[in-house]
C-alpha cells in the first residue's frame, strides 16, 4: 500500500516537473528570425544564430537537440592556441516548415542553408550538416583546417527520417520519402522512395498504378 502511494506521488511529481520544464523552455527560448506560433523545443537544447533560423507553426522538437546557423568558424574551443587556424565567415540559414516533429537529439548545423519542408517527421539522434571539416593535409589537425564541401540540404514535404540517420551536404530528399534507421545519405533521394544503408540507396518506390510500394530491381 505504501509503495503504491509513493509511486503515485513520484508519478505526479514527474508530471509537474515535466510541465515546469516545458514552461521554462518556452520562457528562455531565443528570438528567431520570425515569430512561430505554438513552438515547443524541450530542454535541454542549444540554439546558435537564432536570428537566422526561421521556424513554422506547430513545430515540436524533443530534448537534447542542437540548432546552429553558423556565422563563423572556428568557435573558441576549435581555435588553434597560436592562431594557426583557418578563419571563415558564413551567411547561413535554417528554415523549418509547419508541423515538423522531432523525437529528440536532432542536430542541425548550417553553413549555407538547410531547408525542412512542412510535415517532416524525425526520429531520434539525427545529424544534418551542410558542410564538413576539411582534410586537405595530415600535417594539421582537422579542426584547424576549416569547413569544406559546403552545399545546401533540403528535406521535402512529408518525409520520414528514421533513427540515427546522417544527412550529408548537397542532398535533397524528395517529398514523402522514407530514410531507414542508421542510414547515411550522401546523394539525392527521389520523391516517394524508401532508402536505407551506408551509403543510403533506394530499395522501394511508390507506384501510383498499383497503389503500393514496389521493390527496386537489383
C-alpha positions in Angstrom: 0.0 0.0 0.0 2.8 2.4 1.0 4.7 1.6 -2.3 1.6 2.4 -4.3 1.2 5.8 -2.6 4.9 6.5 -3.1 4.7 5.6 -6.8 1.7 7.7 -7.3 3.4 10.7 -5.6 6.5 10.2 -7.7 4.5 10.0 -10.8 2.6 13.2 -10.0 5.9 15.0 -9.2 7.4 13.8 -12.5 4.4 15.2 -14.4 4.7 18.5 -12.6 8.4 18.6 -13.3 7.9 17.9 -17.0 5.3 20.7 -17.2 7.6 23.1 -15.4 10.4 22.1 -17.7 8.3 22.9 -20.8 7.3 26.2 -19.3 11.0 27.1 -18.6 12.0 26.0 -22.1 9.5 28.5 -23.6 10.4 31.3 -21.3 14.1 31.2 -22.1 13.7 30.4 -25.9 15.7 32.9 -28.0 14.2 35.2 -30.7 14.1 33.5 -34.1 14.1 35.2 -37.5 10.3 35.1 -37.4 7.6 34.6 -34.8 6.5 31.0 -34.9 3.2 30.0 -33.2 2.8 27.1 -30.9 6.5 26.1 -31.0 7.8 23.6 -28.5 11.6 22.8 -28.0 12.1 20.7 -25.0 15.1 21.2 -22.6 17.9 20.8 -22.8 18.7 22.4 -26.1 21.4 24.5 -27.8 20.5 27.2 -30.3 23.0 29.4 -32.0 22.3 32.1 -34.7 18.6 32.1 -33.8 18.1 35.3 -35.9 18.9 33.3 -39.0 16.7 30.4 -38.1 13.1 30.5 -39.3 10.5 28.1 -37.8 7.0 27.3 -38.9 3.9 27.0 -36.7 3.0 24.0 -34.6 6.6 22.6 -34.6 7.7 20.3 -31.8 11.3 19.3 -31.2 12.3 16.9 -28.4 15.1 17.3 -25.8 18.9 17.3 -26.4 18.6 19.0 -29.8 21.0 21.4 -31.4 20.2 24.1 -34.0 23.1 26.1 -35.3 23.1 28.6 -38.1 26.9 29.3 -38.2 28.1 32.8 -38.6 31.8 32.0 -38.4 34.4 29.3 -37.8 36.1 28.4 -35.6 34.5 29.0 -32.3 36.5 29.5 -29.2 37.0 25.7 -28.5 38.2 25.0 -32.0 40.8 27.7 -32.3 44.5 26.9 -32.5 46.4 28.3 -29.4 48.8 30.0 -31.8 46.0 31.3 -34.1 47.2 28.8 -36.8 43.7 28.0 -37.9 41.6 28.8 -41.0 39.0 31.6 -40.3 35.7 31.6 -42.2 32.6 33.8 -42.3 29.2 32.4 -43.3 25.7 33.7 -44.3 23.7 30.7 -43.2 20.0 29.9 -42.7 17.9 27.1 -41.3 14.3 27.1 -42.5 11.9 24.7 -40.7 8.3 24.4 -42.1 5.0 23.9 -40.3 4.2 20.9 -38.2 7.7 19.5 -38.2 8.3 17.0 -35.4 11.4 15.5 -33.9 11.5 13.0 -31.1 14.8 14.3 -29.7 18.5 14.6 -30.3 18.0 16.5 -33.6 21.4 18.1 -34.6 21.3 20.6 -37.4 24.3 22.7 -38.4 24.1 25.1 -41.4 27.0 26.9 -43.0 24.8 27.8 -46.1 21.2 26.6 -46.0 19.2 23.7 -44.5 15.5 23.6 -45.5 13.0 21.3 -43.8 9.6 21.5 -45.5 6.2 21.1 -43.9 5.2 17.9 -42.0 8.6 16.3 -42.0 9.0 13.7 -39.2 12.3 13.0 -37.5 13.0 10.1 -35.2 15.8 10.4 -32.6 19.6 11.2 -32.9 19.7 12.6 -36.4 22.6 14.7 -37.7 22.2 17.1 -40.6 25.1 19.3 -41.7 25.7 21.1 -45.0 29.5 21.2 -44.6 32.3 19.1 -43.2 35.7 19.5 -41.7 38.4 19.9 -44.3 41.0 17.2 -44.6 43.4 18.6 -47.2 46.5 17.7 -45.2 47.6 15.3 -42.4 50.1 17.8 -41.1 47.5 19.9 -39.4 44.8 18.7 -37.0 41.5 18.6 -38.9 39.7 21.0 -36.6 42.1 23.8 -37.6 41.6 23.3 -41.4 38.2 25.0 -41.6 34.9 23.8 -43.2 34.8 22.4 -46.8 32.2 20.9 -49.1 29.5 23.4 -48.2 26.3 22.8 -50.2 22.6 23.2 -49.2 20.4 20.4 -47.9 16.6 20.1 -48.5 14.2 17.6 -47.0 10.9 17.9 -48.8 7.3 17.7 -47.7 6.1 14.9 -45.5 9.2 12.8 -45.4 10.1 10.5 -42.5 13.7 10.4 -41.3 14.5 7.3 -39.2 16.6 6.8 -36.1 20.3 7.7 -36.1 20.3 9.0 -39.7 23.1 11.2 -41.0 22.4 13.6 -43.9 25.5 15.0 -45.8 25.9 18.2 -47.7 24.4 18.7 -51.2 21.5 16.3 -50.6 17.8 16.7 -51.5 15.3 14.1 -50.1 12.2 14.1 -52.2 8.7 14.5 -50.8 7.0 11.7 -48.9 10.2 9.6 -48.9 11.5 7.4 -46.0 15.1 7.1 -44.8 15.6 3.9 -42.8 17.3 3.8 -39.4 21.1 4.1 -39.3 21.4 5.3 -42.9 23.9 7.8 -44.2 22.5 9.9 -47.0 25.3 11.0 -49.4 23.3 11.8 -52.6 19.8 12.8 -53.7 16.8 10.6 -52.9 13.8 11.0 -55.2 10.2 11.5 -54.2 8.2 8.7 -52.7 11.1 6.4 -52.2 12.4 4.2 -49.3 16.2 4.4 -48.9 18.4 2.5 -46.5 22.1 1.7 -45.8 25.5 3.3 -45.8 25.5 5.0 -48.2 21.7 5.1 -48.5 20.3 3.6 -51.6 16.7 3.3 -52.8 15.1 -0.1 -52.2 11.5 0.7 -52.9 9.4 3.3 -54.9 5.8 4.1 -54.6 3.7 3.0 -57.6 0.6 5.1 -58.3 -0.9 2.4 -60.6 -0.9 -0.4 -58.0 -1.1 2.0 -55.0 1.7 0.1 -53.4 5.5 0.1 -52.7 7.4 -1.7 -55.4 10.9 -3.1 -54.7 13.6 -1.8 -56.9 15.3 -4.4 -59.1 18.9 -5.0 -58.3 
